[in-house]
Amino acid sequence: DAGVIQSPRHEVTEMGQEVTLRCKPISGHDYLFWYRQTMMRGLELLIYFNNNVPIDDSGMPEDRFSAKMPNASFSTLKIQPSEPRDSAVYFCASSLETSETQYFGPGTRLLVL
Amino acid sequence: GESVGLHLPTLSVQEGDNSIINCAYSNSASDYFIWYKQESGKGPQFIIDIRSNMDKRQGQRVTVLLNKTVKHLSLQIAATQPGDSAVYFCAEINQAGTALIFGKGTTLSVSS
């Protein structure tokens, strides 16, 4: 298996623009997680899905953030409009169960100017 | 509350030495813990895990110790190599028994 796949790997955009991050989980994993990592706050869970259904989105910082999982092999995290404080590395992870190991993708490094 | 923290932000060792990275957790109900390694520019990579019904688990060159009495977790790396240089995170299952809570991380630097 190729592991968790994320795209793009790097994104530079201007404030106010829409940003869409993409994730393909490991095949067969029922859980998908979106995290944000910054120096100040470390790894923060934003939202997670079980069988394509959002279960807990309490970590989503604002209404500007939204996430979808239209099918078992694809999820998106969208920021609209983006702001400089959204600059971070965004990771997607997947697991078989919540109590099982999460496998992380390589991350998307987002810079909002 | 839910918090997972590390005792030291950085650890510097010589190649060949044994390394010990410590972690304290606050949720006594947590029953699953994981150590991750994150190299520069990469996502966290699973190293080893342990459940609360165990106090020790060994992998290849790594050992995780769990002390539930004092809510302490440690990662021991034997014969540390330059390739072990990375940030190490401990993580625990949150109170709801769902997603992981990550500590801030310890940076391990290995010099030759």
Chai-1 contact restraints between the chains, C-beta under 6 A:
chainA,res_idxA,chainB,res_idxB,connection_type,confidence,min_distance_angstrom,max_distance_angstrom,comment,restraint_id
A,G42,B,K104,contact,1.0,0.0,6.0,A-B,restraint_1
A,L43,B,F102,contact,1.0,0.0,6.0,A-B,restraint_2
A,L45,B,A99,contact,1.0,0.0,6.0,A-B,restraint_3
A,Y48,B,A99,contact,1.0,0.0,6.0,A-B,restraint_4
A,F91,B,G43,contact,1.0,0.0,6.0,A-B,restraint_5
A,T98,B,T98,contact,1.0,0.0,6.0,A-B,restraint_6
A,S99,B,Y32,contact,1.0,0.0,6.0,A-B,restraint_7
A,T101,B,F46,contact,1.0,0.0,6.0,A-B,restraint_8
A,F104,B,G43,contact,1.0,0.0,6.0,A-B,restraint_9
A,F104,B,P44,contact,1.0,0.0,6.0,A-B,restraint_10
A,G105,B,G43,contact,1.0,0.0,6.0,A-B,restraint_11
A,P106,B,G43,contact,1.0,0.0,6.0,A-B,restraint_12
A,G107,B,G43,contact,1.0,0.0,6.0,A-B,restraint_13
